[in-house]
Amino acid sequence: MNVTIVGTGNMGRAIATRALAGGHRVTLVGTELGKAQRLADELTGLGDVTAAEEVSGQLVVLAVPYTEAPHVVAQHADALAGTVVVDPTNPIDLAAMEPLADVDGSGAETIADAAPDGVPVVKAFNTAFAGTVLSGAVDGLPLDVFLAADDDDAKQTVAQLVRDGGMRPIDAGELRRAAQLEALGYLHMRIQHNFDAPFASAVKILT
Ligand SMILES: NC(=O)c1ccc[n+]([C@@H]2O[C@H](COP(=O)([O-])OP(=O)(O)OC[C@H]3O[C@@H](n4cnc5c(N)ncnc54)[C@H](OP(=O)(O)O)[C@@H]3O)[C@@H](O)[C@H]2O)c1
């Protein structure tokens, strides 16, 4: 698959690394071409990765702050036709460490409202910390990546990306379930003081 990742920070680097590990082609889009090019240069030994100013391909991952995501979708609206948008964001006020108060339903549904008609949004990766996505595993177990979406084909496409990257997709249901995934993502951050190695834990379903 061709995967565009918008955002060149922690999650952008981590999801790009997993996508490359799965043999996919990655295009990085940043606030500046130079930033995307620097990350592409860093990851180039891992596979086929380039920098660009426009999004393209089958999957477009919004690895940006939640508040930026609707703007990114609007900015690239014309290029999003035929793609699946992947939303790993958590709508959190990081300064206050509290969920953003003005989110109605879920952040993912707000992003879906901003997306062009017919472009499906899949919530994914938001309950996992960037360092664990980077490696794809915690404590020797594949990372669980929870998915919520209304479009089953789109969800299966993202599930394949997750599997190819050595992780385990968990179907959490429709896009409205993103509200619970975002609450889980927030809770996972909020309880880090309990652990000796903060932000190295993972939310895992054991069966
Ligand atoms: N870090 C985690 O462990 C984690 C875990 C789960 C979910 N998430 C979610 O993942 C998202 C990204 O988090 P992060 O930790 O990767 O943040 P980060 O390290 O701060 O990176 C954010 C990136 O977004 C870029 N960006 C901002 N606005 C943009 C725009 N309009 N167009 C293109 N790029 C833009 C920033 O570019 P500049 O550097 O140029 O500003 C930066 O590269 C957030 O929504 C967060 O809630 C993070």
The ligand as an ORCA input file, in Angstrom:
! r2SCAN-3c Opt
* xyz 0 1
  N       2.922     10.606     21.302
  C       2.133      9.587     21.666
  O       2.559      8.661     22.408
  C       0.716      9.517     21.164
  C      -0.037      8.368     21.456
  C      -1.340      8.249     20.963
  C      -1.867      9.271     20.185
  N      -1.103     10.388     19.934
  C      -1.709     11.430     19.116
  O      -0.963     11.508     17.902
  C      -0.937     12.856     17.430
  C       0.504     13.266     17.197
  O       1.189     13.183     18.443
  P       2.766     13.296     18.489
  O       3.180     12.826     19.827
  O       3.384     12.723     17.269
  O       2.950     14.882     18.441
  P       4.255     15.684     18.012
  O       5.476     14.878     18.274
  O       4.120     17.022     18.642
  O       4.091     15.819     16.421
  C       3.031     16.518     15.857
  C       3.398     16.770     14.420
  O       2.305     17.364     13.743
  C       2.844     18.334     12.854
  N       1.805     19.236     12.422
  C       1.084     20.107     13.151
  N       0.209     20.756     12.365
  C       0.393     20.273     11.111
  C      -0.193     20.560      9.857
  N      -1.173     21.478      9.737
  N       0.254     19.892      8.754
  C       1.232     18.977      8.868
  N       1.836     18.658     10.038
  C       1.413     19.305     11.139
  C       3.940     18.979     13.667
  O       4.797     19.724     12.838
  P       5.789     20.867     13.454
  O       6.821     20.110     14.221
  O       6.332     21.539     12.258
  O       4.921     21.740     14.323
  C       4.590     17.734     14.247
  O       5.492     17.170     13.324
  C      -1.644     13.707     18.493
  O      -2.955     13.956     18.083
  C      -1.637     12.820     19.738
  O      -2.764     13.055     20.554
  C       0.159     10.538     20.395
*
